[in-house]
Amino acid sequence: MWGYDKDFIEACRSELTIEPGDMRSSAIAVAEEDRQIVGITQIKVTGDEADLLKLFVEPTMLRGGVGTKLFHWAISEAARMGAERMSIEADPDAAPFYRRMGAKDCGLVPSGSIPGRMLPKLVREL
């Protein structure tokens, strides 16, 4: 799964799980192909700030346009909801994708799951 071992995924499980309440407090989009989920994204908008909480693509579907479509949905939906910029706490391997999508680096933030692990923080103006 994205090159991470089982222990890493397990350590991240609670941070990466979508809970029922998330359906009320955030906007979520799912990408499907042949009735199979191949990607998901989640945003939360507060005032003029949006947070990209999740954007995942099935590993076999990487570089096929699913991530780009989900990201475009996320920025469009965030703008529709009144956001002017979107913050992204990215996996280091995903940061180049977000940069290609127009996001700019603005520092590092600690991982919510792995003590001592730092993640790139990016911002995308909407």
TABEL-V459452 format. One record per pair of residues at least 12 apart in sequence whose ideal C-beta (glycine too) atoms are under 10 Angstrom apart, sorted by the first residue. I is the first residue (numbers start at 1). GAP is how many residues later the second one is. Records with the same first field share a line. If there is no record, write none. Layout:
# TABEL-V459452
I=GAP + GAP
This chain:
# TABEL-V459452
1=55 + 57 + 58
2=54 + 55 + 56 + 57 + 60 + 89 + 91 + 92
3=56 + 90
4=87 + 89
8=105 + 106 + 109
9=104
10=103
11=100 + 102 + 103 + 104 + 106
12=79 + 99 + 100 + 101 + 102 + 105
13=100
14=98 + 99
15=38 + 39 + 96 + 97 + 98 + 99
16=37 + 38 + 40 + 96 + 97
17=37
18=12 + 22 + 24 + 35 + 36
22=20 + 22 + 31 + 32
23=19
25=17 + 19 + 21
26=16 + 17 + 18 + 19 + 24 + 25 + 27 + 28
27=14 + 15 + 16 + 17 + 18 + 23 + 26 + 46 + 47 + 50 + 51 + 53 + 54
28=12 + 13 + 14 + 15 + 16 + 25 + 26 + 46 + 49
29=12 + 13 + 14 + 26 + 40 + 41 + 44 + 45 + 48
30=12 + 40
31=25 + 26 + 27 + 30 + 34 + 35 + 36 + 38 + 39 + 42
32=34
33=25 + 28 + 31 + 33
36=22 + 25
37=19 + 21
38=18 + 19 + 20 + 21 + 22 + 23 + 24 + 26 + 28 + 29 + 32
39=15 + 16 + 17 + 18 + 19 + 22 + 23 + 25 + 26 + 27 + 28 + 30 + 31 + 32
40=14 + 15 + 16 + 17 + 18 + 26 + 30
41=12 + 13 + 14 + 15 + 16 + 25 + 26 + 28 + 29 + 30 + 31 + 32 + 33 + 36
42=12 + 13 + 14 + 28 + 32
43=12 + 30 + 31 + 32 + 34 + 35 + 38 + 40 + 43
44=34 + 37 + 39 + 43
45=32 + 33 + 34 + 35 + 36 + 37 + 38 + 41
46=35 + 36 + 37
47=34 + 35 + 36 + 37
48=30 + 33 + 34 + 35 + 36 + 37 + 78
49=29 + 33 + 34 + 35 + 36 + 37 + 38 + 74
50=24 + 25 + 27 + 28 + 29 + 31 + 32 + 33 + 34 + 35 + 36 + 37 + 38 + 74 + 76
51=27 + 32 + 35 + 36 + 37 + 38
52=18 + 19 + 22 + 23 + 26 + 34 + 35 + 36 + 37 + 38 + 46 + 51 + 70 + 72
53=21 + 34 + 35 + 36
54=16 + 20
55=12 + 15 + 16 + 18 + 19 + 33 + 35 + 36 + 39 + 42 + 43 + 46
56=14 + 35 + 38
57=12 + 13 + 37 + 40
62=35
63=34
67=27 + 30 + 31 + 34
68=29 + 32 + 33
71=15 + 17 + 26 + 27 + 29 + 30 + 31 + 32 + 53
72=29
74=12 + 14 + 27 + 50 + 52
75=26 + 27 + 28 + 49 + 50 + 51
76=50
78=46 + 48
79=47
80=46
81=45
82=44
83=41 + 43
84=41 + 42
85=18 + 19 + 38 + 39 + 40 + 41
86=12 + 15 + 17 + 36 + 37 + 38 + 39 + 40
87=16 + 19 + 22 + 34 + 35 + 36 + 37
88=13 + 15 + 17 + 18 + 31 + 32 + 33 + 34 + 35 + 36
89=19 + 20 + 21 + 22 + 23 + 30 + 31 + 32 + 33
90=13 + 15 + 19 + 29 + 30 + 31 + 32
91=20 + 28 + 29
92=16 + 25 + 26 + 27 + 28
94=25 + 26 + 28
95=24 + 25 + 26 + 27
96=24
98=22 + 24 + 25 + 26
99=21 + 23 + 25
101=21 + 23
102=20 + 21 + 22 + 23 + 24
103=17 + 18 + 19 + 20 + 21 + 22
104=18 + 19 + 20 + 21
105=15 + 16 + 17 + 18
106=14 + 15 + 16 + 17
107=12 + 13 + 14 + 15 + 16
108=12 + 13
109=12
